[in-house]
Amino acid sequence: MPRDPELTAYLTRFAGQDEVLARVARETQALPNAGMLSRPDQAALLTILARLLDARVAVEVGTFTGYGAICLARGLAPGGHLTCFEVSEEFAAIARRNLDAAGVGDRVTITLGPAADNLARLPEEPHIDIAYVDADKTGYPAYYDALVPRVRPGGVLVLDNTLLGRRVLAPEDERARTMAALNERIAADDRVESVLLGLSDGVTLARRKAL
């Protein structure tokens, strides 16, 4: 979230946050790792992207308490389904309650366990309309490699925290070095057209090109 409370409130005002999402945000902010909460404006972008893509197949890697998953599920086309991969049983249970409270639980499956293993079990053919990655940062390269071949032409892969608090500018730790290298690799990947946005802590959009 922006450090300026007034700016945070202003952005939230224009993000269409309803009472369900506001409650999820309040309860999540009381947790020790509240910094993992999706920003309202960023989560609203997921809804719009899903709608623009007429998305029916969506994947989320890293669900936390479900704020982003609710927004992604709300943007799905009729009959669409979101599959979430979450490693924490505690967070998965919280997310499930929040998804049900938002009225989108019937279109979301939460799968527990390491995301890399679960992604490998997805059908290999290109079929995903939109994928959102917001999980352990050192796992991003593996998630990217697993998802790109499975995203259909014209589909979009969204990666969060790709600036890592500016640490990618002079990477000194493993997380920053991993992310900086991945940013370079995505930019050079001829399978996608991409942009790294300065939204929040960095959001990368990678659109799958025609096969």
C-alpha positions, 0 to 999 in steps of 0.5 A: 500500500502507498505509505501516504494514508491520504493517497491510499484512501483516495486510490481506494475510493476510485477502486470500487471497493465494496463492503466485502472487500473493505472487511477483508482488507481490515481483517487482513491488515490486523495480521502480522504479514499484512503487507502481502495484501493486494492494493485495491486499485491493483486488484480492481485492475485484475477485474478489468483485465479478466473482463477485457479478456472475457476470461473463463480460465484463470489461475492465481499463484499465491492467494493469501486472504483472498482479496485479489482472488475475489476481484479476479473471480468477479471479472470472469465470464459466465461459467468461468473458473479460477484455480488458486494455488496456496501453500498455507492451509491457514491462509487457504481457509481464510481465503475460502471464507472470504470468497464465499462471503463475496458470493464467488466461492462457487467459481473458485478452487483453492489447491493446497501445496507447492505451486510449482508442483500443482502448476505442473499438473495443469494441462500442457496445452495453451488454455489459460486466459489470465494468470496472476502471480503473487507468491514467493519471489524466488519461485517466480522464474519457475512459475513463469516458465510453467505458465507461459506455455499454458497461456492461450494466445492473447491471454495475459500473465500478471506478476506482482512485486516485480520492482521489489521496493526498487531493489531490482535497481541494485540487486544485492540479495537473492530475491532481488537478483532473481527478480531482476534477472526475470525482468530481463528475461521477460523483456527478451522473451519473444513468446510475449509482449510485456510491460513493467508498470510502476504500479505499487511495487511493480506489476508486469503484464505479459501478453502471449503472442500468437503461436 
